Amino acid sequence: MNIKKYRNIGGIDRAIRTVITAIMIYYGFIDTALIGQTLISSLVGILGIFNGVVTIIGVCPAYSIAGISTCPKNLA
């Protein structure tokens, strides 16, 4: 299975996701005082890790279900 064939996350989307991932991990695990509740803070951090994995792989499950692709046609 060639993962490049199924990519649906483009360059700009990947950059935005990287920033959002860093922010979510920071506020989820490092600076938990902003959120206040441990459970919510941990969930934000876990979602940040999931978003990071999706960004690295280049395939978003939600985009696949919705039929969305931000990847240029020649790279998809």
GROMACS elastic network, one bead per residue, 0.5 to 0.9 nm:
[ bonds ]
;  ai    aj funct       b0    kb
    1     4     6  0.89491   500
    1     5     6  0.84675   500
    2     5     6  0.56719   500
    2     6     6  0.75108   500
    3     6     6  0.54163   500
    3     7     6  0.65514   500
    3    57     6  0.81108   500
    3    58     6  0.84373   500
    3    59     6  0.81472   500
    4     7     6  0.53763   500
    4    58     6  0.82441   500
    4    59     6  0.89196   500
    4    75     6  0.75790   500
    4    76     6  0.67230   500
    5     8     6  0.89583   500
    5    75     6  0.79794   500
    5    76     6  0.57173   500
    6    58     6  0.84481   500
    6    59     6  0.67450   500
    6    64     6  0.86960   500
    6    76     6  0.64606   500
    7    10     6  0.81579   500
    7    57     6  0.80730   500
    7    58     6  0.53736   500
    7    60     6  0.79617   500
    7    69     6  0.78533   500
    7    71     6  0.69431   500
    7    75     6  0.78423   500
    7    76     6  0.55188   500
    8    58     6  0.64383   500
    8    59     6  0.53775   500
    8    60     6  0.65777   500
    8    63     6  0.69793   500
    8    64     6  0.73846   500
    8    68     6  0.70927   500
    8    70     6  0.57795   500
    8    71     6  0.51363   500
    8    72     6  0.85902   500
    8    76     6  0.65919   500
    9    12     6  0.83912   500
    9    13     6  0.60475   500
    9    14     6  0.62739   500
    9    54     6  0.89202   500
    9    55     6  0.75712   500
    9    58     6  0.52744   500
    9    59     6  0.60993   500
    9    60     6  0.68609   500
    9    63     6  0.83944   500
    9    68     6  0.89914   500
    9    69     6  0.62083   500
    9    70     6  0.51431   500
    9    71     6  0.50099   500
    9    72     6  0.87752   500
    9    76     6  0.87796   500
   10    13     6  0.53219   500
   10    14     6  0.59876   500
   10    15     6  0.87131   500
   10    58     6  0.78485   500
   10    69     6  0.75826   500
   10    72     6  0.65111   500
   10    75     6  0.86504   500
   10    76     6  0.88526   500
   11    14     6  0.50028   500
   11    15     6  0.62325   500
   11    16     6  0.87291   500
   11    70     6  0.80882   500
   11    71     6  0.71661   500
   11    72     6  0.87306   500
   12    15     6  0.50980   500
   12    16     6  0.62687   500
   12    17     6  0.85485   500
   12    70     6  0.83221   500
   13    16     6  0.52086   500
   13    17     6  0.60727   500
   13    18     6  0.85693   500
   13    55     6  0.86687   500
   13    70     6  0.69084   500
   13    71     6  0.84691   500
   14    17     6  0.50606   500
   14    18     6  0.61099   500
   14    19     6  0.88087   500
   14    55     6  0.58648   500
   14    56     6  0.83043   500
   14    58     6  0.77204   500
   15    18     6  0.51015   500
   15    19     6  0.65193   500
   15    20     6  0.87740   500
   15    55     6  0.86573   500
   16    19     6  0.53197   500
   16    20     6  0.62616   500
   16    21     6  0.85558   500
   17    20     6  0.50128   500
   17    21     6  0.58796   500
   17    22     6  0.85387   500
   17    51     6  0.70580   500
   17    52     6  0.73984   500
   17    54     6  0.89123   500
   17    55     6  0.65043   500
   18    21     6  0.50564   500
   18    22     6  0.62475   500
   18    23     6  0.86962   500
   18    51     6  0.82014   500
   18    52     6  0.67162   500
   18    55     6  0.69430   500
   18    56     6  0.89619   500
   19    22     6  0.52123   500
   19    23     6  0.62978   500
   19    24     6  0.86702   500
   20    23     6  0.51229   500
   20    24     6  0.60769   500
   20    25     6  0.85776   500
   20    48     6  0.75224   500
   20    51     6  0.82921   500
   20    52     6  0.88318   500
   21    24     6  0.51442   500
   21    25     6  0.60970   500
   21    26     6  0.84409   500
   21    45     6  0.86172   500
   21    47     6  0.82718   500
   21    49     6  0.68564   500
   21    50     6  0.85006   500
   21    51     6  0.60293   500
   21    52     6  0.56607   500
   21    55     6  0.87685   500
   22    25     6  0.52885   500
   22    26     6  0.60319   500
   22    27     6  0.86408   500
   22    48     6  0.72482   500
   22    49     6  0.88476   500
   22    52     6  0.82547   500
   23    26     6  0.51071   500
   23    27     6  0.61582   500
   23    28     6  0.82418   500
   23    45     6  0.89953   500
   23    48     6  0.78732   500
   24    27     6  0.53377   500
   24    28     6  0.56561   500
   24    29     6  0.83207   500
   24    41     6  0.89997   500
   24    44     6  0.58496   500
   24    45     6  0.55605   500
   24    46     6  0.84208   500
   24    47     6  0.74790   500
   24    49     6  0.81694   500
   25    29     6  0.58037   500
   25    30     6  0.73107   500
   25    42     6  0.89934   500
   25    44     6  0.71105   500
   25    46     6  0.75232   500
   25    47     6  0.82005   500
   25    48     6  0.52679   500
   25    49     6  0.67845   500
   26    29     6  0.56762   500
   26    31     6  0.60778   500
   26    32     6  0.81412   500
   26    45     6  0.74126   500
   26    48     6  0.88533   500
   27    30     6  0.57995   500
   27    32     6  0.55296   500
   27    33     6  0.81439   500
   27    34     6  0.70461   500
   27    35     6  0.73593   500
   27    41     6  0.69971   500
   27    44     6  0.74849   500
   27    45     6  0.70357   500
   28    31     6  0.68187   500
   28    32     6  0.58283   500
   28    35     6  0.79429   500
   28    38     6  0.86924   500
   28    40     6  0.79568   500
   28    42     6  0.53567   500
   28    43     6  0.70945   500
   28    44     6  0.50059   500
   28    46     6  0.75661   500
   28    47     6  0.88742   500
   28    48     6  0.78789   500
   29    32     6  0.60276   500
   29    41     6  0.68945   500
   29    42     6  0.65341   500
   29    44     6  0.83361   500
   29    45     6  0.57731   500
   29    46     6  0.88465   500
   30    33     6  0.87706   500
   31    34     6  0.64931   500
   31    35     6  0.82830   500
   31    41     6  0.89935   500
   32    35     6  0.56973   500
   32    36     6  0.61806   500
   32    37     6  0.77769   500
   32    38     6  0.72967   500
   32    41     6  0.60238   500
   32    42     6  0.84753   500
   33    37     6  0.80395   500
   33    38     6  0.89709   500
   33    41     6  0.87523   500
   34    37     6  0.88740   500
   34    41     6  0.87455   500
   35    38     6  0.79581   500
   35    40     6  0.72411   500
   35    41     6  0.59585   500
   36    40     6  0.80371   500
   36    41     6  0.72160   500
   37    40     6  0.55368   500
   37    41     6  0.60177   500
   37    42     6  0.85831   500
   38    41     6  0.50432   500
   38    42     6  0.60372   500
   38    43     6  0.85840   500
   39    42     6  0.51659   500
   39    43     6  0.62216   500
   39    44     6  0.86974   500
   40    43     6  0.50447   500
   40    44     6  0.62113   500
   40    45     6  0.86621   500
   41    44     6  0.51826   500
   41    45     6  0.63490   500
   41    46     6  0.87389   500
   42    45     6  0.50317   500
   42    46     6  0.61203   500
   42    47     6  0.85522   500
   43    46     6  0.50368   500
   43    47     6  0.60465   500
   43    48     6  0.83989   500
   44    47     6  0.51676   500
   44    48     6  0.61048   500
   44    49     6  0.87434   500
   45    49     6  0.63174   500
   45    50     6  0.87206   500
   46    49     6  0.50638   500
   46    50     6  0.62759   500
   46    51     6  0.85839   500
   47    51     6  0.60546   500
   47    52     6  0.85042   500
   48    51     6  0.50136   500
   48    52     6  0.61357   500
   48    53     6  0.87190   500
   49    53     6  0.63009   500
   49    54     6  0.86690   500
   50    53     6  0.51547   500
   50    54     6  0.62526   500
   50    55     6  0.85829   500
   51    54     6  0.50674   500
   51    55     6  0.61014   500
   51    56     6  0.86765   500
   51    60     6  0.87486   500
   52    56     6  0.61958   500
   52    57     6  0.86180   500
   53    56     6  0.51318   500
   53    57     6  0.61331   500
   53    58     6  0.83797   500
   54    57     6  0.52154   500
   54    58     6  0.58336   500
   54    59     6  0.59142   500
   54    60     6  0.57904   500
   54    61     6  0.82355   500
   55    58     6  0.51174   500
   55    59     6  0.72441   500
   55    60     6  0.77513   500
   56    59     6  0.83494   500
   57    60     6  0.83474   500
   59    62     6  0.89836   500
   59    63     6  0.78884   500
   59    64     6  0.77237   500
   60    63     6  0.52332   500
   60    64     6  0.62926   500
   60    65     6  0.88536   500
   60    69     6  0.89647   500
   61    64     6  0.50056   500
   61    65     6  0.63104   500
   61    66     6  0.86822   500
   62    65     6  0.51856   500
   62    66     6  0.62033   500
   62    67     6  0.84133   500
   62    68     6  0.83431   500
   63    66     6  0.50951   500
   63    67     6  0.57347   500
   63    69     6  0.65179   500
   63    70     6  0.89267   500
   64    67     6  0.50565   500
   64    68     6  0.63045   500
   64    69     6  0.77677   500
   65    68     6  0.78647   500
   69    72     6  0.80396   500
   69    73     6  0.89114   500
   69    76     6  0.82415   500
   70    73     6  0.88877   500
   71    74     6  0.83425   500
   71    75     6  0.65207   500
   71    76     6  0.58862   500
   72    75     6  0.55186   500
   72    76     6  0.62414   500
   73    76     6  0.52561   500
